[in-house]
Amino acid sequence: MKTDPVKLQIFKSLLQEAADEMGVTLRRSAFSPNIKERCDFSCAIFDAHAGLVAQAAHIPVHLGSMPRSVSSAVRFHQFQKGDVVILNDPFHGGTHLPDLTMVEGVFLDDDEPAFYVANRAHHADIGGTSPGSMGLCENIHQEGLIIPPVVFCESDAVNTDVLDLILANVRTPAERKGDIFAQLSAGRRGVLRIRELAQRFGQEELARYCKELVSYSERMMRTAVSRIPDGTYAFEDCLDDDGFDSGPLRIALKLHISGNGAQLSFEGTAAQTRGPVNCPFAVTVSAVFYCFMALADSFDDIPDLPANAGALRPIRIDAPVGSLLNAVYPSAVSAGNVETSQRIVDVVLGALAQALPEKIPAASAGTMSNLAIGGADLNTGRNFTYYETIAGGSGASRGAHGVSGVHTHMTNTLNTPVEAIEQAYPLRVRSYKIRRNSGGKGRRRGGDGLVREIELLSDCHVSILSERRAGAPYALAGGSPGKPGRNTLIKPDGKKVKLPGKTSFDAPAGSIIRIETPGAGGYGRKRK
């Protein structure tokens, strides 16, 4: 049967809108500032074989890796109507432990699911040794509660034993319960919208156009890859360290382009390490997927490429098992999701810049500058956990200056408003401003980073997981690199202590945490 191109675009929009509406439901139902203010969540729709069909424009590091979580859930459980599976295990398709994924089957006229809907949200605490579950850890058991695929709802009834087990292992159970039920509501909204589409168009036509959308994405991505000159392009960059005793950790890439296919080999990348910068392979796939989606979007004749399973088919990714980019149990992974993923992007874009210099920007900040603070509120006695990623500069390109103070690449979150922080936590924001002149110079300037100063109004435990504190974001075409970031503890007596890029420590009330995020690389030699 011939595919109607107009109807194909209609189905693309309808399916994406369904995923978007899941996200709106999740945000409006959530309890924590991290979800309702920062929008640290993602939603997507999958076909009967757990293949990604449509996703909302949420968090890149979530969406590229979520198909592996859905596949794990489907392998684990024979879904019945009203069943929901929850998981966060990074070695079953997860990213890191604070990211909880919920998967639900969509039943139409058959006894088997015709579709699946899934959402993933970053919870501000999931247990472990440090409040916020983003501390300087040596193995995954220190990072929090590991949840393999387990049945959270059976025939629409919540498994209270599973819920109680989760809540017993976290520092802020009331907030976690609210966010978990917000995720549950988002999934139910997705199920409702898919059923409505099946009723409107018929199950057979809906399934057929989902399949056509996946094929369309594959064709468009092959077109994009074919625009890259054939050849092998090598590039490497480093993480500063793993937070313990490692030196720079190398990420090496050989990108081979042949016709409309791409092969990426990360042979030569450092072995998995003691600290939490290790990546599950799902995160590595996610970072590569993001880079090629961004590249495809840069071509004027490939408009709004649907991000689904078809777009990844032309791309083969190899990372040695046991390496930094394909870590195995029981390695610590909390920063692999947020920091190493950013460096993978820098490396992939660095290789692509050799082939398509007019398309690729200089390096952005290259870090999410994760800050987690937790403890007991002196006024109420209740535990709290604050978590945030702090924006930096975006890289300059041939045609534009970089943008200052913006989340880039693998993060697509918002900042937490000052008012929300001070209302929800015993914290005071002392400063929040652009870090002037931190972006690299050039014909096009790199974007500047930010300065964020937070005063502790209670005794707290603080964790920072950040990068580009030693190495600088690279420039292109003769520009200057961006300035590395800095972390500082200002004690109550005013004494300043330089903090490493990755650290966990106790700090008394009256202390100030100062985070200065990196500027981005400049592009081109500045004309005299």
C-alpha positions as CSV (number, residue, x, y, z in Angstrom):
1,M,0.0,0.0,0.0
2,K,1.4,3.4,-1.0
3,T,2.4,5.7,1.9
4,D,0.7,9.1,1.9
5,P,3.5,11.6,2.7
6,V,1.0,14.1,4.2
7,K,-0.5,11.5,6.5
8,L,3.0,10.4,7.5
9,Q,3.7,13.9,8.8
10,I,0.3,14.0,10.5
11,F,1.2,10.7,12.3
12,K,4.6,12.0,13.2
13,S,3.1,15.1,14.8
14,L,0.3,13.2,16.6
15,L,2.7,10.7,18.1
16,Q,5.1,13.3,19.2
17,E,2.3,15.3,20.7
18,A,1.2,12.3,22.7
19,A,4.8,12.0,24.1
20,D,4.8,15.8,24.8
21,E,1.5,15.5,26.7
22,M,3.0,12.7,28.8
23,G,5.7,15.2,29.8
24,V,3.2,18.0,30.6
25,T,1.3,15.6,32.9
26,L,4.5,14.5,34.6
27,R,5.7,18.0,35.2
28,R,2.4,19.3,36.5
29,S,1.9,16.4,38.8
30,A,5.5,16.2,40.2
31,F,6.4,17.2,43.7
32,S,10.2,18.0,43.5
33,P,11.7,21.2,42.0
34,N,14.1,18.9,40.0
35,I,11.2,17.6,38.0
36,K,8.5,20.4,38.0
37,E,11.0,23.3,37.7
38,R,14.1,21.8,35.9
39,C,12.1,19.4,33.8
40,D,14.6,16.6,34.4
41,F,12.5,13.9,32.7
42,S,11.7,12.3,29.3
43,C,8.8,10.5,27.7
44,A,8.6,8.3,24.6
45,I,6.4,5.8,22.7
46,F,7.6,2.3,21.5
47,D,6.1,-0.2,19.1
48,A,5.1,-3.8,20.0
49,H,8.8,-4.9,19.6
50,A,10.1,-2.2,22.0
51,G,11.4,-0.2,19.1
52,L,11.4,3.6,19.6
53,V,8.7,5.2,17.5
54,A,8.3,8.8,18.9
55,Q,9.7,10.9,21.7
56,A,9.2,14.3,23.1
57,A,12.0,16.9,22.9
58,H,13.2,16.2,26.4
59,I,16.6,15.0,27.8
60,P,19.0,13.5,25.1
61,V,20.9,11.3,27.5
62,H,17.6,9.7,28.6
63,L,16.0,9.2,25.2
64,G,18.8,7.6,23.4
65,S,19.2,5.0,26.2
66,M,15.6,4.4,27.1
67,P,15.0,1.8,24.4
68,R,17.4,-0.6,26.3
69,S,15.3,-0.1,29.5
70,V,12.1,-0.9,27.6
71,S,13.7,-4.0,26.0
72,S,14.8,-5.2,29.5
73,A,11.3,-4.6,30.9
74,V,9.7,-6.6,28.0
75,R,12.2,-9.4,28.4
76,F,11.5,-9.6,32.1
77,H,7.7,-9.4,32.2
78,Q,4.8,-10.6,30.1
79,F,2.7,-7.5,30.2
80,Q,-1.0,-7.7,30.9
81,K,-3.4,-4.7,30.7
82,G,-2.7,-2.3,33.5
83,D,0.8,-3.6,34.3
84,V,3.7,-1.2,34.9
85,V,7.3,-2.2,35.3
86,I,9.8,0.1,37.1
87,L,13.6,0.0,36.9
88,N,16.8,2.0,37.2
89,D,19.5,-0.6,36.9
90,P,22.3,0.9,34.6
91,F,23.2,-2.6,33.5
92,H,19.7,-3.3,32.3
93,G,19.5,-0.2,30.0
94,G,19.4,2.5,32.7
95,T,21.7,5.5,32.9
96,H,22.3,6.1,36.6
97,L,20.4,5.2,39.7
98,P,18.5,8.5,40.3
99,D,16.8,8.0,36.9
100,L,13.7,5.8,37.4
101,T,12.0,4.5,34.3
102,M,8.4,3.3,34.1
103,V,7.2,1.1,31.2
104,E,3.5,0.3,30.5
105,G,1.9,-1.7,27.7
106,V,-0.8,-0.3,25.5
107,F,-3.5,-2.9,24.7
108,L,-5.9,-2.5,21.8
109,D,-7.7,-5.5,20.4
110,D,-5.1,-8.2,21.1
111,D,-3.9,-10.1,24.1
112,E,-0.4,-8.7,23.5
113,P,0.7,-5.0,23.8
114,A,0.4,-3.2,20.5
115,F,2.7,-0.4,21.9
116,Y,4.6,0.6,25.0
117,V,4.9,4.0,26.7
118,A,7.8,4.9,28.9
119,N,9.0,7.8,31.0
120,R,12.2,8.4,32.9
121,A,12.6,11.0,35.6
122,H,15.6,12.0,37.7
123,H,14.8,11.7,41.4
124,A,16.6,14.0,43.8
125,D,17.5,11.1,46.0
126,I,17.5,7.3,45.6
127,G,19.6,6.5,48.7
128,G,23.3,5.6,48.9
129,T,26.1,7.2,50.8
130,S,25.4,10.8,49.8
131,P,22.3,12.9,49.8
132,G,21.2,13.3,46.2
133,S,22.8,10.0,45.2
134,M,25.4,11.8,43.1
135,G,28.4,11.5,45.4
136,L,32.0,10.4,44.9
137,C,31.5,6.6,45.0
138,E,33.7,3.6,44.1
139,N,31.0,1.1,43.2
140,I,27.3,1.1,42.3
141,H,26.2,-0.2,45.6
142,Q,27.4,3.1,47.3
143,E,25.3,5.1,44.8
144,G,21.9,4.1,45.9
145,L,19.1,1.6,45.6
146,I,19.4,-0.7,42.5
147,I,16.0,-1.6,41.0
148,P,16.1,-4.3,38.4
149,P,12.9,-4.6,36.2
150,V,10.1,-5.3,38.8
151,V,6.3,-5.1,38.5
152,F,5.1,-1.8,40.1
153,C,1.5,-2.1,39.0
154,E,-0.4,-5.3,38.2
155,S,-3.8,-4.9,36.5
156,D,-3.8,-1.2,37.6
157,A,-3.1,-2.0,41.2
158,V,0.1,-0.6,42.7
159,N,2.4,-3.1,44.3
160,T,2.7,-1.5,47.7
161,D,5.5,-3.8,48.7
162,V,7.7,-2.5,45.9
163,L,6.7,1.1,46.7
164,D,7.4,0.6,50.4
165,L,10.8,-0.9,49.6
166,I,11.8,2.1,47.5
167,L,10.5,4.6,50.0
168,A,12.4,2.9,52.9
169,N,15.7,3.4,51.1
170,V,15.5,7.1,50.3
171,R,16.0,10.2,52.4
172,T,12.9,12.1,51.2
173,P,10.1,9.5,50.9
174,A,7.2,11.9,50.6
175,E,8.7,13.7,47.7
176,R,9.8,10.4,46.1
177,K,6.3,9.0,46.4
178,G,4.8,12.1,44.8
179,D,7.2,12.0,41.9
180,I,6.7,8.3,41.3
181,F,2.9,8.7,41.1
182,A,3.5,11.6,38.7
183,Q,5.4,9.2,36.5
184,L,2.6,6.7,36.8
185,S,0.1,9.4,35.7
186,A,2.3,10.3,32.7
187,G,2.3,6.7,31.5
188,R,-1.5,6.5,31.8
189,R,-1.9,9.6,29.8
190,G,0.3,8.1,27.0
191,V,-1.8,4.9,27.0
192,L,-5.0,7.0,26.7
193,R,-3.7,9.0,23.7
194,I,-2.4,5.9,21.8
195,R,-5.8,4.2,22.3
196,E,-7.5,7.4,21.0
197,L,-5.3,7.3,17.9
198,A,-6.1,3.7,17.3
199,Q,-9.8,4.4,17.6
200,R,-9.6,7.3,15.2
201,F,-7.5,5.8,12.5
202,G,-7.7,2.0,13.1
203,Q,-5.0,-0.1,14.7
204,E,-3.7,-1.5,11.4
205,E,-3.2,2.0,9.9
206,L,-1.6,3.3,13.1
207,A,0.9,0.4,13.2
208,R,1.6,0.8,9.5
209,Y,2.5,4.5,9.8
210,C,4.6,3.9,12.9
211,K,6.6,1.4,10.8
212,E,6.8,3.9,7.9
213,L,8.0,6.6,10.3
214,V,10.9,4.4,11.5
215,S,11.8,3.7,7.8
216,Y,11.6,7.3,6.9
217,S,14.0,8.2,9.8
218,E,16.4,5.6,8.5
219,R,16.3,7.0,5.0
220,M,16.8,10.6,6.2
221,M,19.7,9.6,8.5
222,R,21.4,7.7,5.6
223,T,21.0,10.8,3.5
224,A,22.7,12.9,6.3
225,V,25.5,10.4,6.7
226,S,26.1,10.3,2.9
227,R,26.9,14.1,3.1
228,I,30.0,13.3,5.1
229,P,33.0,12.6,2.9
230,D,34.1,9.0,2.9
231,G,37.1,8.4,5.1
232,T,38.3,7.7,8.6
233,Y,38.5,10.6,11.1
234,A,40.3,10.2,14.4
235,F,39.8,12.4,17.5
236,E,40.4,12.1,21.2
237,D,39.9,14.1,24.4
238,C,40.1,13.5,28.1
239,L,38.1,13.6,31.3
240,D,40.0,15.5,34.0
241,D,40.0,12.5,36.4
242,D,37.7,10.0,38.2
243,G,37.7,11.9,41.5
244,F,40.2,9.6,43.1
245,D,43.8,9.0,42.1
246,S,43.5,8.7,38.3
247,G,45.1,11.2,35.9
248,P,43.4,12.3,32.7
249,L,41.1,9.5,31.2
250,R,41.4,9.2,27.5
251,I,38.4,8.8,25.2
252,A,39.6,7.9,21.7
253,L,37.5,7.6,18.5
254,K,38.0,6.4,15.0
255,L,35.0,7.4,12.9
256,H,34.7,5.6,9.6
257,I,32.3,6.8,6.9
258,S,31.5,4.7,3.9
259,G,28.6,5.7,1.7
260,N,25.5,6.1,3.9
261,G,26.8,4.2,6.9
262,A,28.9,5.2,9.9
263,Q,31.1,3.1,12.1
264,L,32.5,4.4,15.4
265,S,35.2,2.5,17.2
266,F,36.2,3.7,20.7
267,E,39.2,1.3,20.8
268,G,42.0,2.9,22.8
269,T,39.6,4.5,25.4
270,A,40.7,4.2,29.0
271,A,39.5,1.2,31.0
272,Q,36.7,1.6,33.5
273,T,37.9,3.2,36.6
274,R,37.5,3.5,40.3
275,G,35.4,6.6,40.4
276,P,31.8,7.2,39.2
277,V,32.6,8.4,35.6
278,N,32.0,5.0,34.0
279,C,29.4,4.8,31.3
280,P,26.9,2.0,30.7
281,F,27.0,1.3,27.0
282,A,23.4,2.6,26.7
283,V,24.7,6.1,27.6
284,T,27.5,5.8,25.0
285,V,24.9,5.0,22.4
286,S,22.7,7.9,23.5
287,A,25.6,10.4,23.1
288,V,26.4,9.2,19.6
289,F,22.7,9.2,18.7
290,Y,22.4,12.8,19.8
291,C,25.4,13.9,17.7
292,F,24.1,12.4,14.5
293,M,20.6,13.7,15.1
294,A,22.1,17.2,15.6
295,L,24.1,16.8,12.4
296,A,21.1,15.7,10.4
297,D,19.1,18.7,11.7
298,S,21.8,21.0,10.3
299,F,20.9,20.1,6.7
300,D,18.1,22.3,5.3
301,D,16.6,19.5,3.3
302,I,16.3,17.1,6.3
303,P,13.7,19.0,8.3
304,D,12.6,17.8,11.7
305,L,14.0,14.2,11.5
306,P,11.9,12.0,13.8
307,A,14.1,10.7,16.6
308,N,13.3,7.0,16.5
309,A,14.9,3.6,16.1
310,G,15.3,4.0,12.4
311,A,17.7,7.0,12.8
312,L,20.2,4.7,14.6
313,R,20.2,1.9,12.0
314,P,22.9,3.5,9.8
315,I,25.3,3.9,12.8
316,R,27.4,1.1,14.3
317,I,29.1,1.7,17.6
318,D,31.8,-0.4,19.2
319,A,33.3,0.2,22.6
320,P,35.5,-2.4,24.4
321,V,33.7,-4.2,27.2
322,G,35.2,-3.1,30.5
323,S,36.2,0.3,29.1
324,L,35.1,3.7,30.4
325,L,32.4,3.7,27.7
326,N,31.1,0.1,28.2
327,A,31.5,-0.4,31.9
328,V,30.4,-3.6,33.6
329,Y,29.0,-4.3,37.1
330,P,29.7,-3.2,39.8
331,S,31.4,0.0,38.5
332,A,30.1,3.3,39.8
333,V,28.3,5.2,37.0
334,S,26.5,8.3,38.4
335,A,28.8,10.7,36.6
336,G,29.1,8.6,33.5
337,N,25.6,9.7,32.6
338,V,26.1,13.4,33.2
339,E,29.8,14.0,32.6
340,T,31.3,11.3,30.5
341,S,28.4,11.5,28.1
342,Q,29.4,15.2,27.5
343,R,32.9,14.3,26.6
344,I,31.7,11.6,24.2
345,V,29.8,14.3,22.4
346,D,33.0,16.5,22.3
347,V,34.9,13.6,20.8
348,V,32.3,12.7,18.2
349,L,31.9,16.3,17.1
350,G,35.6,16.8,17.1
351,A,35.9,13.9,14.5
352,L,33.0,15.3,12.5
353,A,34.6,18.7,12.4
354,Q,37.4,17.3,10.3
355,A,35.0,16.2,7.7
356,L,32.4,19.0,7.9
357,P,34.2,22.0,9.4
358,E,31.4,24.4,8.3
359,K,28.8,22.4,10.2
360,I,30.4,21.7,13.6
361,P,30.8,24.1,16.5
362,A,33.7,24.3,18.9
363,A,33.4,22.5,22.2
364,S,30.7,23.7,24.7
365,A,31.2,23.7,28.4
366,G,31.6,19.9,28.4
367,T,30.1,19.4,31.9
368,M,26.8,19.5,33.6
369,S,28.5,20.8,36.8
370,N,26.3,18.6,39.1
371,L,25.7,20.0,42.6
372,A,23.9,17.9,45.3
373,I,23.2,19.2,48.8
374,G,21.3,17.4,51.5
375,G,20.8,17.2,55.2
376,A,18.2,18.1,57.9
377,D,16.5,21.5,57.9
378,L,17.4,23.2,61.1
379,N,13.9,24.8,61.3
380,T,11.7,21.8,60.5
381,G,14.0,18.8,61.2
382,R,12.9,17.2,57.9
383,N,15.5,15.8,55.5
384,F,15.9,17.6,52.2
385,T,17.9,16.9,49.0
386,Y,18.7,19.5,46.4
387,Y,20.1,18.6,43.1
388,E,20.9,20.7,40.0
389,T,23.0,20.8,36.9
390,I,24.4,24.2,36.2
391,A,24.6,25.6,32.7
392,G,27.8,26.9,30.9
393,G,28.7,28.3,27.5
394,S,27.9,26.8,24.1
395,G,30.5,26.5,21.4
396,A,31.0,29.1,18.7
397,S,30.5,28.0,15.1
398,R,31.4,29.3,11.7
399,G,28.2,31.4,11.5
400,A,27.4,32.4,15.1
401,H,28.8,33.3,18.5
402,G,28.2,30.8,21.3
403,V,25.4,31.4,23.8
404,S,26.2,32.2,27.4
405,G,24.7,30.4,30.4
406,V,22.8,27.6,28.6
407,H,22.5,23.9,29.1
408,T,24.1,22.1,26.2
409,H,24.2,18.8,24.4
410,M,23.3,15.8,26.7
411,T,21.3,17.9,29.1
412,N,18.2,19.8,28.1
413,T,17.0,20.9,31.5
414,L,16.1,24.3,32.8
415,N,17.7,26.1,35.8
416,T,16.0,26.0,39.1
417,P,14.6,29.5,39.8
418,V,16.1,31.2,42.8
419,E,12.6,31.6,44.3
420,A,12.0,27.8,44.1
421,I,15.3,26.9,45.7
422,E,14.8,29.3,48.6
423,Q,11.2,28.2,49.1
424,A,11.9,24.5,49.1
425,Y,15.3,24.2,50.8
426,P,17.3,25.7,53.7
427,L,19.5,27.4,51.1
428,R,20.1,31.0,50.0
429,V,21.3,31.9,46.5
430,R,23.9,34.7,47.0
431,S,24.8,35.1,43.4
432,Y,23.7,33.9,40.0
433,K,25.3,35.6,37.0
434,I,27.2,35.3,33.8
435,R,30.9,34.5,34.2
436,R,32.2,37.3,31.9
437,N,35.0,36.6,29.5
438,S,35.1,32.9,30.2
439,G,34.2,32.0,26.6
440,G,37.1,31.6,24.1
441,K,38.0,34.4,21.7
442,G,37.9,34.2,18.0
443,R,36.1,35.4,14.9
444,R,33.1,34.0,16.7
445,R,33.2,34.0,20.5
446,G,32.5,31.0,22.7
447,G,29.6,31.5,25.2
448,D,30.4,32.4,28.7
449,G,29.8,30.2,31.7
450,L,27.8,31.0,34.9
451,V,28.6,31.8,38.5
452,R,26.3,30.3,41.1
453,E,26.8,30.9,44.9
454,I,24.6,29.0,47.3
455,E,24.7,29.7,51.1
456,L,23.9,26.8,53.4
457,L,21.4,27.7,56.1
458,S,21.8,24.3,57.8
459,D,24.6,21.8,58.3
460,C,24.8,19.9,55.0
461,H,26.6,17.2,53.0
462,V,27.7,18.5,49.6
463,S,28.6,16.6,46.5
464,I,30.0,18.0,43.3
465,L,30.6,16.0,40.1
466,S,32.0,18.3,37.5
467,E,34.4,18.3,34.5
468,R,36.5,20.8,32.5
469,R,38.2,22.0,35.7
470,A,41.6,21.0,34.4
471,G,41.2,20.6,30.6
472,A,39.6,23.5,28.7
473,P,36.8,23.2,26.1
474,Y,38.6,23.1,22.7
475,A,38.3,25.8,20.0
476,L,38.2,25.3,16.2
477,A,39.7,27.0,13.2
478,G,42.2,28.9,15.2
479,G,40.0,30.3,17.9
480,S,40.8,30.2,21.6
481,P,39.6,27.6,24.1
482,G,37.1,28.4,26.8
483,K,38.2,28.9,30.4
484,P,38.0,25.9,32.7
485,G,35.6,26.0,35.5
486,R,36.3,26.4,39.3
487,N,34.7,25.1,42.5
488,T,35.2,27.0,45.7
489,L,34.1,26.5,49.3
490,I,33.8,29.8,51.3
491,K,33.8,28.9,55.0
492,P,31.7,30.8,57.5
493,D,34.9,32.8,58.6
494,G,35.3,33.9,55.0
495,K,38.3,31.6,54.2
496,K,38.2,30.3,50.6
497,V,39.1,26.7,49.8
498,K,39.6,25.5,46.2
499,L,37.6,22.3,45.6
500,P,38.4,19.5,43.2
501,G,36.1,18.8,40.3
502,K,34.6,15.8,42.0
503,T,34.2,15.8,45.8
504,S,31.9,15.0,48.7
505,F,32.2,16.7,52.1
506,D,30.3,18.0,55.1
507,A,29.9,21.8,55.5
508,P,28.5,23.8,58.4
509,A,25.7,26.3,58.2
510,G,27.0,29.6,56.9
511,S,29.2,28.0,54.3
512,I,28.9,29.2,50.7
513,I,29.4,26.9,47.7
514,R,30.6,28.8,44.6
515,I,30.4,27.1,41.2
516,E,32.0,28.8,38.2
517,T,31.2,26.8,35.0
518,P,33.4,26.7,31.9
519,G,33.1,29.0,29.0
520,A,33.0,27.4,25.5
521,G,35.5,27.3,22.7
522,G,35.8,30.1,20.1
523,Y,35.8,29.6,16.4
524,G,38.2,31.1,13.8
525,R,41.1,33.5,14.1
526,K,40.0,37.0,15.2
527,R,40.5,39.5,12.5
528,K,43.0,42.3,13.4
